[in-house]
Amino acid sequence: MSILINAALLFAINQWPTWHAAPFLTPSTPEVLGLVNASLVVGLVVNVVYLAVSSPGVWALGQLVILAVGLAAAFRVWTVFPFDFGASTFDWALVVRILLVIGIVGSLIGLVVQLVMLIRSLAGFGQPMQRT
């Protein structure tokens, strides 16, 4: 399912109707598209690998890569902040910033967790026990 979602998002962002159709995105949006696209492509590729290889080490490594690229994209969106919500009575920019912080913190925690999982996998922990 993740493969289909990432492919659909890549198509929607880059082909139809493109990011130009969203009135809240500014002309600085192309500055973040490279990392956003990279994040979607990495997610797509890693999930295809998961279909072929099923092991805790591959899973942890794949999640590390997805989280790292996603974190880079989130930082880029934070710095460029290609949003303009106009003269709304509600502070949507603050909501987006809060969501970005939650995503960044969650990604940092996820990186630590997946790194531990990868190390455990490489050390042989978490593998099925062999019966003798």
C-alpha positions as CSV (number, residue, x, y, z in Angstrom):
1,M,0.0,0.0,0.0
2,S,2.9,2.4,0.8
3,I,4.3,1.8,-2.6
4,L,1.1,2.9,-4.2
5,I,0.7,5.9,-2.0
6,N,4.2,7.2,-2.6
7,A,3.8,6.7,-6.4
8,A,0.5,8.6,-6.3
9,L,2.0,11.4,-4.3
10,L,5.0,11.6,-6.7
11,F,2.6,11.8,-9.6
12,A,0.3,14.4,-7.9
13,I,3.2,16.7,-6.9
14,N,5.1,16.5,-10.2
15,Q,2.5,15.9,-12.9
16,W,-1.1,16.5,-12.1
17,P,-2.2,19.1,-11.1
18,T,1.3,19.9,-9.7
19,W,2.0,22.0,-6.7
20,H,0.9,25.2,-8.6
21,A,-2.7,24.2,-8.0
22,A,-2.4,24.6,-4.2
23,P,-3.1,28.3,-3.4
24,F,-1.3,28.2,-0.1
25,L,2.1,27.3,-1.7
26,T,4.5,30.1,-2.5
27,P,6.9,30.5,-5.5
28,S,9.7,29.1,-3.1
29,T,8.1,25.7,-3.2
30,P,10.5,24.3,-5.8
31,E,13.3,24.8,-3.2
32,V,11.8,22.0,-1.2
33,L,10.6,19.7,-4.0
34,G,13.9,18.0,-4.5
35,L,14.1,16.6,-0.9
36,V,10.3,15.9,-0.8
37,N,10.6,13.9,-4.0
38,A,13.7,12.1,-2.7
39,S,11.8,11.2,0.4
40,L,8.9,9.7,-1.6
41,V,11.3,7.9,-4.0
42,V,13.3,6.4,-1.1
43,G,10.1,5.2,0.6
44,L,9.0,3.6,-2.6
45,V,12.3,1.9,-3.3
46,V,12.7,0.7,0.3
47,N,9.2,-0.8,0.3
48,V,10.0,-2.6,-2.9
49,V,13.1,-4.0,-1.3
50,Y,11.0,-5.2,1.7
51,L,8.9,-7.2,-0.7
52,A,12.0,-9.1,-1.9
53,V,13.9,-9.3,1.4
54,S,12.4,-10.0,4.8
55,S,14.9,-9.6,7.6
56,P,15.1,-7.5,10.7
57,G,18.4,-6.0,9.6
58,V,17.1,-5.0,6.2
59,W,13.9,-3.5,7.8
60,A,15.9,-1.5,10.3
61,L,18.3,-0.2,7.6
62,G,15.5,0.7,5.3
63,Q,13.7,2.6,8.1
64,L,16.9,4.4,8.9
65,V,17.2,5.6,5.3
66,I,13.6,6.6,5.0
67,L,13.8,8.5,8.3
68,A,17.0,10.3,7.4
69,V,15.8,11.5,4.0
70,G,12.4,12.4,5.5
71,L,14.2,14.4,8.3
72,A,16.3,16.2,5.7
73,A,13.1,17.1,3.8
74,A,11.3,18.3,7.0
75,F,14.3,20.5,7.9
76,R,14.3,22.0,4.4
77,V,10.5,22.7,4.6
78,W,11.1,24.3,8.0
79,T,13.9,26.6,6.7
80,V,12.2,27.5,3.4
81,F,8.6,27.4,4.7
82,P,6.9,27.6,1.3
83,F,3.5,28.4,2.7
84,D,1.3,31.5,2.7
85,F,-2.1,31.1,4.3
86,G,-3.1,34.7,3.7
87,A,-5.1,36.8,6.1
88,S,-6.8,34.1,7.9
89,T,-8.2,34.6,11.4
90,F,-6.6,31.3,12.4
91,D,-2.8,31.0,12.6
92,W,-2.3,28.1,10.1
93,A,1.4,28.8,9.9
94,L,1.8,28.1,13.6
95,V,-0.1,24.8,13.2
96,V,2.2,23.8,10.3
97,R,5.3,24.7,12.3
98,I,4.1,22.7,15.3
99,L,3.4,19.7,13.0
100,L,6.9,20.0,11.5
101,V,8.4,20.0,15.0
102,I,6.4,16.9,15.9
103,G,7.6,15.2,12.7
104,I,11.2,16.2,13.3
105,V,11.3,15.0,16.9
106,G,9.5,11.8,15.9
107,S,12.0,11.2,13.2
108,L,14.9,11.8,15.5
109,I,13.4,9.3,18.0
110,G,12.8,6.9,15.2
111,L,16.4,7.1,14.0
112,V,17.6,6.2,17.4
113,V,15.2,3.3,17.7
114,Q,16.0,1.9,14.2
115,L,19.7,2.3,14.9
116,V,19.4,0.2,18.0
117,M,17.3,-2.3,16.0
118,L,20.0,-2.5,13.3
119,I,22.7,-3.0,15.8
120,R,20.7,-5.7,17.6
121,S,20.1,-7.4,14.3
122,L,23.7,-7.3,13.3
123,A,24.7,-8.7,16.7
124,G,22.3,-11.6,16.3
125,F,19.7,-10.4,18.8
126,G,16.1,-10.6,17.7
127,Q,16.7,-13.5,15.4
128,P,14.6,-16.6,15.8
129,M,16.0,-19.1,18.2
130,Q,17.3,-22.3,16.8
131,R,16.0,-25.5,18.3
132,T,18.5,-28.2,19.1
